Amino acid sequence: SSFLTSALKELSTLTQDEIRLFDFMIAKNQPDKNGRLAGVVRSSGTPPEMILAEFVERLRRSPLFTQVTVDGYQKTPANGLFELYFQISLVGKV
């Protein structure tokens, strides 16, 4: 099985219900920071920053990813909940 298949399975296991990923990229020809994730956290109870922090920790504990870094985020209120859009860079161990 390819790294991409393994990575997608791992992401589906690590991603909490409040998180929706809409971009995932791994570039095999770039050894440094070869991966990127983007998504949104939607939450009405737990602060979305805490959910994102837990997701980052899950990624860091994974044997498939290293150097996980939140590159940016933006929090906005939406229909009685908060949405936190984020970008993460990482290294996928291809």
C-alpha positions as CSV (number, residue, x, y, z in Angstrom):
1,S,0.0,0.0,0.0
2,S,1.2,3.5,-0.8
3,F,2.1,6.2,1.8
4,L,-0.8,8.3,0.6
5,T,-3.3,5.4,1.3
6,S,-1.7,4.9,4.8
7,A,-1.8,8.6,5.5
8,L,-5.4,8.9,4.6
9,K,-6.3,6.0,6.8
10,E,-4.3,7.5,9.7
11,L,-6.0,10.9,9.2
12,S,-9.4,9.3,9.3
13,T,-8.5,7.7,12.6
14,L,-6.9,10.8,14.1
15,T,-9.5,13.5,13.1
16,Q,-12.1,14.3,15.7
17,D,-15.8,14.7,14.7
18,E,-15.7,18.5,15.0
19,I,-13.0,18.7,12.4
20,R,-13.5,18.8,8.6
21,L,-10.4,18.5,6.4
22,F,-10.7,20.0,3.0
23,D,-7.1,19.9,1.8
24,F,-4.3,17.4,2.2
25,M,-1.1,17.4,0.2
26,I,2.1,15.3,0.3
27,A,4.9,16.0,-2.1
28,K,7.3,13.1,-2.3
29,N,10.0,15.1,-3.9
30,Q,10.3,17.6,-1.0
31,P,12.1,16.2,2.0
32,D,11.4,19.2,4.3
33,K,7.8,20.2,5.2
34,N,6.4,18.1,2.4
35,G,2.9,18.0,3.7
36,R,0.0,20.4,4.2
37,L,-3.4,20.1,5.8
38,A,-6.3,22.6,5.9
39,G,-9.6,22.4,7.5
40,V,-12.1,23.8,9.9
41,V,-13.1,23.1,13.5
42,R,-16.8,23.7,14.3
43,S,-17.8,23.7,18.0
44,S,-20.6,25.1,20.1
45,G,-19.2,23.9,23.5
46,T,-15.5,23.1,23.7
47,P,-13.3,26.0,22.5
48,P,-12.2,25.2,18.9
49,E,-8.6,26.1,19.8
50,M,-8.6,23.2,22.3
51,I,-9.9,20.8,19.7
52,L,-7.3,21.9,17.2
53,A,-4.5,21.6,19.8
54,E,-5.7,18.0,20.5
55,F,-5.6,17.2,16.8
56,V,-2.1,18.6,16.5
57,E,-1.0,16.4,19.4
58,R,-2.6,13.3,17.7
59,L,-0.7,14.1,14.5
60,R,2.6,14.5,16.4
61,R,2.1,11.1,18.1
62,S,1.5,9.4,14.8
63,P,4.4,7.4,13.3
64,L,3.6,8.8,9.9
65,F,4.0,12.5,10.5
66,T,6.7,14.7,12.1
67,Q,7.3,18.5,12.4
68,V,3.6,19.2,12.7
69,T,3.1,23.0,12.9
70,V,0.0,25.2,12.8
71,D,0.8,27.8,10.2
72,G,-2.3,29.9,10.7
73,Y,-5.9,30.0,11.8
74,Q,-8.9,32.3,11.8
75,K,-11.9,32.1,14.2
76,T,-15.3,33.3,13.2
77,P,-18.7,33.0,14.9
78,A,-21.3,31.2,12.7
79,N,-24.9,30.3,13.6
80,G,-24.5,29.8,17.4
81,L,-21.1,28.1,17.1
82,F,-17.5,29.0,16.3
83,E,-15.6,28.0,13.2
84,L,-11.8,27.9,13.3
85,Y,-10.2,27.6,9.9
86,F,-6.6,26.3,10.0
87,Q,-3.6,25.4,8.0
88,I,-1.0,22.9,9.2
89,S,2.4,22.0,7.7
90,L,4.1,18.7,8.4
91,V,6.5,16.1,7.2
92,G,5.1,12.9,6.0
93,K,7.5,10.0,6.4
94,V,7.2,8.7,2.8
